[in-house]
């Protein structure tokens, strides 16, 4: 296995190998290394943006937790989960366009989680932009002192910034 793949947790290595072909790359070590580099770059961007925005990493977001969150999936997609307001959340799924077998981006204003969101498990929606996601690598929430509107703005802003940076990472992986 390559140097970059070895830097990934085992569960991410397995996932990267599984999605490489759906990204239009050859099923070989060179492609795995490209995908691993992209994933490591996305992880760094996620961690830097979370720190810059003074957000907090958590392990679990309860179904009734009023906080909103942003999550990074094993496949390098972003999921926005807005704060709980009147029983619903705004949710968005951004695959960032590298995979050909999932939608690039989908938004659902009146989403409902069907279960809690946990690291190493998928996000599942009763009503949402997608039925479920790949497993979650990281989850981040806003500080306690923000109201629902401020949380929504911060989560949306950080998601837009990360999405744009992720698109640039993908352009380096798979030039169009």
TORKOL-4160 file (C-alpha; in steps of 0.2 Angstrom, whole numbers, padded with zeros to 4 digits, m for minus):
176
<pt num="1" X="0000" Y="0000" Z="0000"/>
<pt num="2" X="0006" Y="0018" Z="m0004"/>
<pt num="3" X="0012" Y="0031" Z="0008"/>
<pt num="4" X="m0003" Y="0042" Z="0008"/>
<pt num="5" X="m0015" Y="0027" Z="0010"/>
<pt num="6" X="m0005" Y="0021" Z="0025"/>
<pt num="7" X="m0009" Y="0038" Z="0034"/>
<pt num="8" X="m0028" Y="0035" Z="0033"/>
<pt num="9" X="m0037" Y="0025" Z="0046"/>
<pt num="10" X="m0041" Y="0007" Z="0041"/>
<pt num="11" X="m0060" Y="0011" Z="0038"/>
<pt num="12" X="m0056" Y="0026" Z="0027"/>
<pt num="13" X="m0044" Y="0015" Z="0017"/>
<pt num="14" X="m0057" Y="0002" Z="0014"/>
<pt num="15" X="m0070" Y="0016" Z="0009"/>
<pt num="16" X="m0057" Y="0025" Z="m0003"/>
<pt num="17" X="m0054" Y="0008" Z="m0012"/>
<pt num="18" X="m0072" Y="0006" Z="m0014"/>
<pt num="19" X="m0076" Y="0023" Z="m0021"/>
<pt num="20" X="m0061" Y="0025" Z="m0032"/>
<pt num="21" X="m0069" Y="0016" Z="m0047"/>
<pt num="22" X="m0085" Y="0027" Z="m0045"/>
<pt num="23" X="m0074" Y="0042" Z="m0046"/>
<pt num="24" X="m0069" Y="0037" Z="m0064"/>
<pt num="25" X="m0051" Y="0032" Z="m0059"/>
<pt num="26" X="m0042" Y="0015" Z="m0062"/>
<pt num="27" X="m0044" Y="0002" Z="m0048"/>
<pt num="28" X="m0025" Y="0003" Z="m0044"/>
<pt num="29" X="m0012" Y="0009" Z="m0031"/>
<pt num="30" X="m0009" Y="0025" Z="m0041"/>
<pt num="31" X="m0027" Y="0030" Z="m0040"/>
<pt num="32" X="m0029" Y="0025" Z="m0022"/>
<pt num="33" X="m0014" Y="0037" Z="m0018"/>
<pt num="34" X="m0023" Y="0051" Z="m0028"/>
<pt num="35" X="m0039" Y="0048" Z="m0018"/>
<pt num="36" X="m0030" Y="0047" Z="m0002"/>
<pt num="37" X="m0021" Y="0063" Z="m0005"/>
<pt num="38" X="m0038" Y="0071" Z="m0009"/>
<pt num="39" X="m0046" Y="0064" Z="0007"/>
<pt num="40" X="m0031" Y="0070" Z="0018"/>
<pt num="41" X="m0032" Y="0088" Z="0010"/>
<pt num="42" X="m0051" Y="0088" Z="0013"/>
<pt num="43" X="m0049" Y="0082" Z="0031"/>
<pt num="44" X="m0036" Y="0096" Z="0034"/>
<pt num="45" X="m0048" Y="0109" Z="0026"/>
<pt num="46" X="m0062" Y="0103" Z="0037"/>
<pt num="47" X="m0051" Y="0104" Z="0053"/>
<pt num="48" X="m0045" Y="0121" Z="0049"/>
<pt num="49" X="m0062" Y="0128" Z="0045"/>
<pt num="50" X="m0069" Y="0121" Z="0061"/>
<pt num="51" X="m0055" Y="0129" Z="0071"/>
<pt num="52" X="m0056" Y="0146" Z="0062"/>
<pt num="53" X="m0075" Y="0146" Z="0065"/>
<pt num="54" X="m0073" Y="0141" Z="0083"/>
<pt num="55" X="m0084" Y="0126" Z="0081"/>
<pt num="56" X="m0083" Y="0111" Z="0093"/>
<pt num="57" X="m0080" Y="0093" Z="0087"/>
<pt num="58" X="m0092" Y="0080" Z="0095"/>
<pt num="59" X="m0095" Y="0062" Z="0094"/>
<pt num="60" X="m0114" Y="0061" Z="0093"/>
<pt num="61" X="m0128" Y="0073" Z="0088"/>
<pt num="62" X="m0144" Y="0068" Z="0096"/>
<pt num="63" X="m0160" Y="0067" Z="0086"/>
<pt num="64" X="m0168" Y="0080" Z="0097"/>
<pt num="65" X="m0152" Y="0090" Z="0100"/>
<pt num="66" X="m0157" Y="0108" Z="0095"/>
<pt num="67" X="m0139" Y="0111" Z="0088"/>
<pt num="68" X="m0135" Y="0111" Z="0070"/>
<pt num="69" X="m0119" Y="0103" Z="0063"/>
<pt num="70" X="m0108" Y="0100" Z="0049"/>
<pt num="71" X="m0101" Y="0083" Z="0045"/>
<pt num="72" X="m0087" Y="0075" Z="0035"/>
<pt num="73" X="m0091" Y="0058" Z="0028"/>
<pt num="74" X="m0079" Y="0044" Z="0025"/>
<pt num="75" X="m0080" Y="0047" Z="0006"/>
<pt num="76" X="m0075" Y="0066" Z="0008"/>
<pt num="77" X="m0093" Y="0073" Z="0006"/>
<pt num="78" X="m0100" Y="0087" Z="0017"/>
<pt num="79" X="m0117" Y="0086" Z="0026"/>
<pt num="80" X="m0125" Y="0102" Z="0033"/>
<pt num="81" X="m0138" Y="0098" Z="0047"/>
<pt num="82" X="m0146" Y="0114" Z="0053"/>
<pt num="83" X="m0152" Y="0118" Z="0070"/>
<pt num="84" X="m0169" Y="0110" Z="0076"/>
<pt num="85" X="m0183" Y="0123" Z="0074"/>
<pt num="86" X="m0201" Y="0118" Z="0076"/>
<pt num="87" X="m0196" Y="0099" Z="0074"/>
<pt num="88" X="m0187" Y="0102" Z="0057"/>
<pt num="89" X="m0170" Y="0105" Z="0051"/>
<pt num="90" X="m0162" Y="0112" Z="0035"/>
<pt num="91" X="m0151" Y="0099" Z="0028"/>
<pt num="92" X="m0139" Y="0098" Z="0013"/>
<pt num="93" X="m0128" Y="0085" Z="0006"/>
<pt num="94" X="m0113" Y="0090" Z="m0005"/>
<pt num="95" X="m0104" Y="0075" Z="m0013"/>
<pt num="96" X="m0092" Y="0088" Z="m0021"/>
<pt num="97" X="m0094" Y="0080" Z="m0038"/>
<pt num="98" X="m0080" Y="0068" Z="m0039"/>
<pt num="99" X="m0091" Y="0052" Z="m0038"/>
<pt num="100" X="m0102" Y="0048" Z="m0052"/>
<pt num="101" X="m0115" Y="0037" Z="m0042"/>
<pt num="102" X="m0121" Y="0050" Z="m0030"/>
<pt num="103" X="m0129" Y="0067" Z="m0032"/>
<pt num="104" X="m0117" Y="0082" Z="m0032"/>
<pt num="105" X="m0128" Y="0093" Z="m0020"/>
<pt num="106" X="m0145" Y="0092" Z="m0013"/>
<pt num="107" X="m0154" Y="0102" Z="0000"/>
<pt num="108" X="m0170" Y="0099" Z="0009"/>
<pt num="109" X="m0178" Y="0113" Z="0020"/>
<pt num="110" X="m0189" Y="0103" Z="0031"/>
<pt num="111" X="m0178" Y="0088" Z="0035"/>
<pt num="112" X="m0180" Y="0076" Z="0050"/>
<pt num="113" X="m0166" Y="0064" Z="0056"/>
<pt num="114" X="m0172" Y="0046" Z="0058"/>
<pt num="115" X="m0158" Y="0043" Z="0071"/>
<pt num="116" X="m0144" Y="0051" Z="0081"/>
<pt num="117" X="m0129" Y="0056" Z="0071"/>
<pt num="118" X="m0113" Y="0047" Z="0077"/>
<pt num="119" X="m0095" Y="0046" Z="0071"/>
<pt num="120" X="m0092" Y="0030" Z="0062"/>
<pt num="121" X="m0111" Y="0028" Z="0057"/>
<pt num="122" X="m0121" Y="0035" Z="0043"/>
<pt num="123" X="m0133" Y="0050" Z="0044"/>
<pt num="124" X="m0150" Y="0044" Z="0041"/>
<pt num="125" X="m0165" Y="0055" Z="0037"/>
<pt num="126" X="m0183" Y="0052" Z="0039"/>
<pt num="127" X="m0186" Y="0066" Z="0027"/>
<pt num="128" X="m0170" Y="0074" Z="0020"/>
<pt num="129" X="m0159" Y="0078" Z="0005"/>
<pt num="130" X="m0154" Y="0059" Z="0004"/>
<pt num="131" X="m0160" Y="0044" Z="0013"/>
<pt num="132" X="m0143" Y="0041" Z="0021"/>
<pt num="133" X="m0125" Y="0045" Z="0019"/>
<pt num="134" X="m0109" Y="0035" Z="0020"/>
<pt num="135" X="m0102" Y="0034" Z="0038"/>
<pt num="136" X="m0097" Y="0050" Z="0047"/>
<pt num="137" X="m0078" Y="0054" Z="0051"/>
<pt num="138" X="m0081" Y="0070" Z="0060"/>
<pt num="139" X="m0095" Y="0081" Z="0067"/>
<pt num="140" X="m0094" Y="0099" Z="0072"/>
<pt num="141" X="m0106" Y="0110" Z="0080"/>
<pt num="142" X="m0107" Y="0129" Z="0085"/>
<pt num="143" X="m0103" Y="0136" Z="0102"/>
<pt num="144" X="m0118" Y="0136" Z="0115"/>
<pt num="145" X="m0120" Y="0155" Z="0114"/>
<pt num="146" X="m0127" Y="0155" Z="0096"/>
<pt num="147" X="m0146" Y="0155" Z="0093"/>
<pt num="148" X="m0154" Y="0145" Z="0079"/>
<pt num="149" X="m0152" Y="0159" Z="0066"/>
<pt num="150" X="m0134" Y="0162" Z="0070"/>
<pt num="151" X="m0130" Y="0144" Z="0069"/>
<pt num="152" X="m0138" Y="0142" Z="0053"/>
<pt num="153" X="m0128" Y="0156" Z="0046"/>
<pt num="154" X="m0112" Y="0150" Z="0053"/>
<pt num="155" X="m0115" Y="0132" Z="0047"/>
<pt num="156" X="m0120" Y="0138" Z="0030"/>
<pt num="157" X="m0105" Y="0149" Z="0028"/>
<pt num="158" X="m0092" Y="0136" Z="0033"/>
<pt num="159" X="m0100" Y="0123" Z="0022"/>
<pt num="160" X="m0099" Y="0135" Z="0007"/>
<pt num="161" X="m0081" Y="0138" Z="0011"/>
<pt num="162" X="m0077" Y="0120" Z="0013"/>
<pt num="163" X="m0087" Y="0115" Z="m0003"/>
<pt num="164" X="m0077" Y="0127" Z="m0014"/>
<pt num="165" X="m0060" Y="0121" Z="m0007"/>
<pt num="166" X="m0066" Y="0103" Z="m0009"/>
<pt num="167" X="m0070" Y="0107" Z="m0027"/>
<pt num="168" X="m0052" Y="0113" Z="m0030"/>
<pt num="169" X="m0045" Y="0098" Z="m0022"/>
<pt num="170" X="m0055" Y="0087" Z="m0034"/>
<pt num="171" X="m0050" Y="0097" Z="m0049"/>
<pt num="172" X="m0032" Y="0092" Z="m0044"/>
<pt num="173" X="m0037" Y="0074" Z="m0042"/>
<pt num="174" X="m0047" Y="0072" Z="m0058"/>
<pt num="175" X="m0043" Y="0086" Z="m0071"/>
<pt num="176" X="m0058" Y="0090" Z="m0082"/>
